[in-house]
């Protein structure tokens, strides 16, 4: 009976990974003997019907860049959409923006993820463990997780009483990054607490070119450095964990601050004069952007018999500002008295609450039910306008069950209903109205342009569901199949925006009658692991009945500096693709690894691809490892992307060569962990199809040498 | 042995996924080719006479069918920073122009006109002249030119 209970718990440990902390607790609290035999990674994989990538210390050490999203871009199927070297947002299987959710400590991170120049605000030094879930996850996380989810969880506290900590130092040559992070923690009895402070400063980044072409104008890049792309990042976090018997609680407070300059060409039409070298490659001049993300989360759980209850609360404030020397196309607008150069400001407050009950009463069954609430309020400021003020309330109810008829086979399924209410405020641009009437426009035309946002009040409700199985016929083989339905609520920008987007130079127009975006996905995963041989194949296909995208309408906008109007429109869309990974150990100390990915999107209404489709790519690496010394060489081949959407450029393919070495040096009672790496060794000039700077023909960063030093320490207490 | 069979099955499955995607290929003929703008006049850096019509001459072409073109002119007095405080002395106004022409039903066309007239009260200085062109499918291309508006300019137009 007891055994059945244990297997039941292990089996479900993460069918959903809803709160990974509690999985840890389940395992370390009750199942110590199982943990020894089965790694977290394997347990997680066995209990999830979708393919999951669990990333831990080794991965982060080798692929550390100081930017979490760029690090995750090394997983097949995951990409990083970059805005220079500073901001990056994740993309999974060709879906990004609001279609991907990032969850930390059980609470979904809410920033300005809809926006093209937003990045994920997260301290890369402080990330313990990441689980990447490719494919529809709105069953677990509600609207927005339809393309996938990235879960960031804490490593469980050490079992013995101790003081512990670490110092990390990072240096990068491509943009002169200097970064450091300090962590101090203490475990005593049921209490564990840790504090971390990280800071990074970087200068303008090196691009292997001396000119870029933008708006048919050739612009000089002086000293092969992209002017004003310098920035800084400062993060602090505090985490407290308490465990007693079957009760567990933790509280986390974190603040992430970033200030990053925009390449002057990213705002307005750049003049050669603006791109003159100012002699300082580390200053952050106008235009620049600042983001501050404050987050508080609290988690509690308790077990009664075979039932566990979990309560999560969260509050977040995402405060983003864009500063740019006051400019306007409309003569009557004067600079504001305070902060005359503050172009845009968004302040998004999010309150989250989630309650879950899990029951393991029957040997072969496990059930989870729960509810989620989220309330958001967005406020705006600045002399320009991009996104309206709005508030949004979301409620969701879910039920998940897992049935394990034999020890080798399990089925999991669930259903979820979400209801959302979105209330968007209207916004009138009086300067634009005055300008247009000065130009002789009136009547309906004037009326349709003066409103930069329309008042929209909408209610949405929709179901998500999934059904899948995990089959583990022999220890080496794992086969999974899952069918899921997911949905997403249209965003405020998709429903109500109207006017020029200052970053894309497009007149973008929302559509208040958009329905919820709905899709079906089938994904299959096969893994084989035995005697140093590893093989993984994950094909997938999805169909969306009404995927929302910006469609060029062919109607000219009368706004200065814009071409035609782009309107958010629904279309039938399919995605198909796969990821593949193969690795083999040979000659005792060598490992060869190859991974690849392919995704193809199709807008069935227009018979064209969707914008921002990641190109097919492949990565080959050979590593030699002996004890704590490891050296590797890597060849990354990215195919040309000719699958471009309307008004998007195709991007040529490229090859990159990277190398690196990691070694540990024992010093007194600790070990110094050194990681030295070189990226783009040949200093190739290449373009990233997914980069915000792609359309300005700005190449990606050139050759980079990087050094990461980690000094962990530990003092045992009596 | 069993495992290799499974791998084979999986590969077959993958192939069928591709087959599914390539079926779609047959219909993949949405037009994504942009029209081509060859703007002959005004040229980059040209000085345009205030009070006169702009000598405008260009070739437009598209692989499928053209739709429309638009000309947008606006001031660029301080490297594209236009603010009230920087405005030149009163008595003149910033020249702004926004007009579109229909060229639908054609694959190629030669445009030549003097319809864009710079009013006599236009503020002299640096301006941007942009030409946008769309085709039937919504593919769009544009070209930007730096021009200077001035009251003193030799008339070198060949009509």
Interface residues (C-beta under 8 A of the other chain):
Chain A: X215 X216 X217 X268 X269 X270 X271 X273 X274 X325 X326 X327 X328 X329 X331 X333 X334 X335 X439 X473 X474 X476 X477 X479 X524 X526 X528 X535 X537 X539 X540 X541 X551 X552 X553 X554 X556 X558 X560 X561 X562 X563 X564 X574 X576 X577 X578 X600 X602 X603 X604 X606 X607 X608 X644 X645 X646 X647 X648
Chain B: X2 X3 X6 X7 X10 X11 X13 X14 X17 X18 X20 X21 X24 X27 X28 X29 X30 X31 X32 X34 X67 X68 X70 X72 X74 X76 X79 X80 X81 X82 X83 X84 X85 X87 X94 X96 X98 X100 X128 X130 X132 X134 X136 X137 X138 X139 X140 X142 X143 X144 X146
